[in-house]
Amino acid sequence: MGQALAVMVAQVTVAPNSSGMPGAQLIQQLLNWLSQVALWGSLASILGGAALYGVAQNSGYSQGAYRGKQLAVGGVAGACLAGIAPTAINLLFRAAGG
């Protein structure tokens, strides 16, 4: 029984394709917009963090300076994640046998 199930599962194939799918262009457009918003948010975080860091550091407010650094580094991480997300998804799908 277990071996028969393993053989059935081993025969399944998948080829992701959005052609002919209703709403595929809308979904792709929404994903493109979401990626753009992520990049804008990352830029805002970097710039806001840099401003906060500069002002707080010069006024001797170490907690504010630390928070500014957190925001700036978070913006960098967000931009990296937004940029690498599609590649990572495709790489992981192929690595899993897709």
Backbone as CSV, one residue per row, in Angstrom:
resi,resn,N_x,N_y,N_z,CA_x,CA_y,CA_z,C_x,C_y,C_z
1,MET,0.824,-1.191,0.000,0.000,0.000,0.000,0.871,1.259,0.000
2,GLY,1.860,1.345,0.889,2.731,2.505,0.994,3.568,2.692,-0.255
3,GLN,4.024,1.583,-0.829,4.834,1.661,-2.035,3.990,2.132,-3.228
4,ALA,2.745,1.681,-3.315,1.858,2.116,-4.394,1.588,3.617,-4.298
5,LEU,1.421,4.114,-3.089,1.202,5.553,-2.893,2.433,6.345,-3.317
6,ALA,3.609,5.850,-2.966,4.845,6.523,-3.344,5.002,6.575,-4.856
7,VAL,4.614,5.523,-5.552,4.699,5.504,-7.010,3.722,6.504,-7.604
8,MET,2.508,6.595,-7.050,1.523,7.555,-7.557,2.002,8.987,-7.348
9,VAL,2.565,9.271,-6.202,3.047,10.615,-5.910,4.239,10.956,-6.796
10,ALA,5.092,10.004,-7.061,6.273,10.238,-7.879,5.907,10.565,-9.322
11,GLN,4.696,10.247,-9.764,4.301,10.478,-11.143,3.649,11.842,-11.359
12,VAL,3.472,12.605,-10.315,2.831,13.916,-10.429,3.838,14.913,-11.000
13,THR,3.395,15.704,-11.980,4.247,16.757,-12.524,3.487,18.080,-12.496
14,VAL,4.231,19.156,-12.414,3.647,20.495,-12.383,4.466,21.390,-13.300
15,ALA,3.797,22.189,-14.080,4.448,23.185,-14.930,3.689,24.507,-14.769
16,PRO,4.053,25.326,-13.781,3.340,26.574,-13.543,3.298,27.448,-14.799
17,ASN,2.112,27.910,-15.113,1.915,28.729,-16.284,0.623,29.521,-16.088
18,SER,0.679,30.797,-16.324,-0.511,31.626,-16.108,-1.279,31.906,-17.395
19,SER,-0.844,31.344,-18.518,-1.547,31.618,-19.774,-2.964,31.053,-19.717
20,GLY,-3.912,31.881,-20.085,-5.306,31.475,-20.086,-5.997,31.579,-18.731
21,MET,-5.265,31.905,-17.696,-5.858,32.011,-16.359,-6.582,33.351,-16.238
22,PRO,-7.852,33.320,-15.841,-8.582,34.585,-15.684,-7.938,35.459,-14.611
23,GLY,-7.693,36.689,-14.942,-7.129,37.624,-13.973,-5.622,37.548,-13.819
24,ALA,-4.934,36.771,-14.658,-3.478,36.601,-14.520,-2.750,37.928,-14.700
25,GLN,-3.173,38.724,-15.679,-2.519,40.019,-15.898,-2.742,40.959,-14.717
26,LEU,-3.937,40.924,-14.142,-4.220,41.768,-12.977,-3.364,41.351,-11.789
27,ILE,-3.256,40.055,-11.562,-2.434,39.567,-10.450,-0.979,39.968,-10.653
28,GLN,-0.474,39.829,-11.887,0.909,40.227,-12.175,1.091,41.719,-11.946
29,GLN,0.126,42.523,-12.369,0.208,43.972,-12.163,0.202,44.310,-10.669
30,LEU,-0.641,43.635,-9.893,-0.681,43.864,-8.442,0.648,43.494,-7.788
31,LEU,1.253,42.395,-8.227,2.561,42.002,-7.686,3.636,43.024,-8.057
32,ASN,3.572,43.544,-9.276,4.524,44.585,-9.688,4.359,45.833,-8.823
33,TRP,3.111,46.233,-8.588,2.855,47.405,-7.739,3.321,47.156,-6.310
34,LEU,3.085,45.958,-5.800,3.515,45.629,-4.438,5.031,45.702,-4.316
35,SER,5.723,45.233,-5.330,7.179,45.320,-5.330,7.635,46.779,-5.355
36,GLN,6.957,47.613,-6.134,7.300,49.028,-6.181,7.062,49.698,-4.836
37,VAL,5.947,49.393,-4.202,5.647,49.956,-2.882,6.698,49.511,-1.861
38,ALA,7.141,48.254,-1.958,8.183,47.760,-1.055,9.478,48.547,-1.247
39,LEU,9.812,48.853,-2.489,11.029,49.629,-2.738,10.892,51.066,-2.247
40,TRP,9.723,51.674,-2.451,9.506,53.019,-1.925,9.590,53.032,-0.397
41,GLY,8.989,52.020,0.239,9.043,51.918,1.697,10.470,51.736,2.196
42,SER,11.242,50.941,1.467,12.645,50.735,1.841,13.433,52.029,1.722
43,LEU,13.199,52.766,0.646,13.887,54.040,0.470,13.504,55.024,1.574
44,ALA,12.215,55.081,1.895,11.761,55.972,2.965,12.389,55.590,4.303
45,SER,12.511,54.298,4.556,13.120,53.830,5.798,14.601,54.209,5.864
46,ILE,15.301,54.059,4.756,16.725,54.418,4.731,16.902,55.915,4.948
47,LEU,16.139,56.719,4.211,16.286,58.172,4.330,15.844,58.674,5.698
48,GLY,14.712,58.177,6.190,14.234,58.575,7.511,15.194,58.138,8.607
49,GLY,15.700,56.928,8.478,16.670,56.427,9.460,17.954,57.235,9.460
50,ALA,18.416,57.599,8.258,19.640,58.399,8.168,19.436,59.780,8.793
51,ALA,18.276,60.382,8.533,17.986,61.692,9.121,17.897,61.597,10.642
52,LEU,17.176,60.598,11.118,17.038,60.415,12.562,18.396,60.152,13.201
53,TYR,19.200,59.330,12.573,20.529,59.025,13.102,21.379,60.292,13.187
54,GLY,21.373,61.070,12.089,22.195,62.284,12.082,21.781,63.288,13.141
55,VAL,20.496,63.535,13.246,20.007,64.509,14.227,20.247,64.007,15.654
56,ALA,19.913,62.753,15.898,20.053,62.209,17.255,21.515,62.104,17.670
57,GLN,22.367,61.708,16.757,23.793,61.573,17.071,24.386,62.922,17.428
58,ASN,24.020,63.949,16.678,24.577,65.284,16.932,23.988,65.946,18.169
59,SER,22.828,65.487,18.620,22.239,66.076,19.818,22.498,65.214,21.062
60,GLY,23.253,64.147,20.910,23.610,63.305,22.044,22.513,62.355,22.488
61,TYR,21.545,62.087,21.642,20.437,61.198,21.970,20.745,59.812,21.404
62,SER,21.425,59.004,22.211,21.930,57.722,21.715,20.813,56.740,21.347
63,GLN,19.693,56.761,22.067,18.594,55.852,21.731,18.006,56.192,20.367
64,GLY,17.882,57.470,20.083,17.385,57.896,18.782,18.350,57.536,17.666
65,ALA,19.645,57.668,17.946,20.655,57.308,16.951,20.598,55.812,16.657
66,TYR,20.421,55.028,17.698,20.310,53.572,17.524,19.079,53.224,16.683
67,ARG,17.969,53.898,16.965,16.738,53.655,16.200,16.915,54.079,14.743
68,GLY,17.626,55.158,14.517,17.922,55.594,13.157,18.717,54.558,12.393
69,LYS,19.709,53.973,13.069,20.486,52.904,12.428,19.608,51.701,12.125
70,GLN,18.716,51.355,13.055,17.801,50.231,12.826,16.930,50.474,11.593
71,LEU,16.395,51.675,11.476,15.544,52.000,10.334,16.315,51.928,9.018
72,ALA,17.525,52.466,9.017,18.325,52.461,7.796,18.693,51.032,7.376
73,VAL,19.125,50.230,8.322,19.488,48.844,8.010,18.249,48.045,7.611
74,GLY,17.134,48.328,8.259,15.876,47.668,7.883,15.463,48.008,6.463
75,GLY,15.688,49.249,6.055,15.393,49.645,4.685,16.272,48.932,3.675
76,VAL,17.532,48.773,4.021,18.455,48.036,3.148,18.009,46.583,3.025
77,ALA,17.664,45.972,4.147,17.199,44.581,4.119,15.910,44.450,3.313
78,GLY,15.004,45.403,3.470,13.754,45.373,2.723,13.980,45.471,1.224
79,ALA,14.889,46.352,0.812,15.196,46.496,-0.612,15.821,45.219,-1.163
80,CYS,16.707,44.614,-0.387,17.321,43.346,-0.816,16.264,42.255,-0.965
81,LEU,15.379,42.154,0.008,14.331,41.136,-0.055,13.374,41.375,-1.219
82,ALA,13.005,42.623,-1.454,12.104,42.930,-2.568,12.753,42.591,-3.905
83,GLY,14.035,42.821,-4.008,14.741,42.535,-5.252,14.995,41.061,-5.494
84,ILE,15.274,40.340,-4.430,15.644,38.934,-4.586,14.443,37.987,-4.505
85,ALA,13.302,38.464,-4.069,12.138,37.589,-3.852,11.754,36.753,-5.070
86,PRO,11.580,37.340,-6.259,11.191,36.500,-7.405,12.247,35.446,-7.741
87,THR,13.525,35.830,-7.671,14.597,34.881,-7.962,14.625,33.759,-6.930
88,ALA,14.440,34.110,-5.665,14.448,33.099,-4.608,13.299,32.110,-4.780
89,ILE,12.120,32.609,-5.110,10.966,31.725,-5.302,11.222,30.765,-6.455
90,ASN,11.719,31.282,-7.582,11.997,30.419,-8.726,13.104,29.415,-8.426
91,LEU,14.144,29.844,-7.728,15.252,28.955,-7.373,14.773,27.843,-6.451
92,LEU,13.984,28.205,-5.437,13.493,27.189,-4.506,12.534,26.220,-5.197
93,PHE,11.718,26.708,-6.114,10.813,25.831,-6.853,11.600,24.833,-7.689
94,ARG,12.631,25.313,-8.377,13.457,24.406,-9.204,14.224,23.435,-8.328
95,ALA,14.710,23.891,-7.167,15.476,23.024,-6.270,14.599,21.913,-5.696
96,ALA,13.305,22.190,-5.565,12.387,21.194,-5.018,11.921,20.228,-6.103
97,GLY,12.452,20.379,-7.310,12.116,19.427,-8.359,11.081,19.941,-9.336
98,GLY,10.760,21.219,-9.275,9.737,21.781,-10.158,10.240,22.096,-11.532
